[in-house]
């Protein structure tokens, strides 16, 4: 196999993981084909659910945090987190089509690169914003006097610009390595690495920066917050703190399997049993990672009393405004069609006999 095909995606549901050309989907034997078909169907279902809930849910969060609430530091974090997820789910129809076409890429190399770039950016931006959010919770609860002096909306936006810059920078390799190639009359979108050393470096950076370091920082912040709550004698954490904890747990539960399989894949050639595990597990892990993009808005509504009030009030205001506009439209139509009291009627036309 040529070196330039190292890391070729084999048609499983991955948007950024790296496999050899002959791994998985291109093994068209009858054994396991039904299993792959079931995995494909499951992936499409997950993608569709994630797209619908992600667009509606994250769109609603963006609308509420940007236009319906007072701009605070917390709302800035949630707004940017929702933007990261919203941009990602906008590309899900491309992935859905890719699976439905039996992994035949129809959108050209530019979209292949952009789709992978958006996926990786979402992963990095989400985990970095969650890290900032967790550390900010710790500072607000444990060092309130210092937080009141330094936590401002302007500084929060400056941090967000920095987070987006780091996420975009870390995602740039996908623009360089992602390519398309025609194989067996099908076009495949894959990662064209120069060799296994590049593959190893990419997985290492992604796992350390995108998972292990944020997980350590968030775990430390959470532990210190719990200790603070216990020492202060408080009965429980605030609603917002519980929501942040749930969002963080959801992210790591959804992304942990993906990172585990990514590391396992580095030694895929050492064991045929591992090969079979990856062939089944990687599509499921990737689908779970995709699904994380629509989880946060659901958690906001389920756990945040203030979020429920804002959404309920916003929906009520929107309904009232729509009904008022409809009523005004009907009234305007009637005023045009019904003659006024001072208007003189036009005499009927004479007919010729």
Secondary structure, DSSP 8 states (H G I E B T S, - for coil): --GGGTT---SSS-SS----TTSSTT---STTHHHHHHHHHHHHHHHHHHHHHHHHHHHHHHHIIIIIS---HHHHHHHHHHHHHHHHHHTHHHHHHHHHTTS---SHHHHHHHHHHHHHHHHHHHHHHHHHHHHHHHHHHHSHHHHHHH--HHHHHHHHHHHHHHHHHHHHHHHHHEEEEEETTEEEEEE--SSHHHHHHHHHHHHIIIIIHHHHHHHHHHHHHHHHHHHHT-SS--HHHHHHHHHHHHHHHHHHHHHHHHHHHTTGGG-HHHHHHHHHHHHHHHHHHHHGGGHHHHHHHHH-HHHHHHHHHHHHHHHHHHHHHHHHHHHHHHHHHS--TT-----------
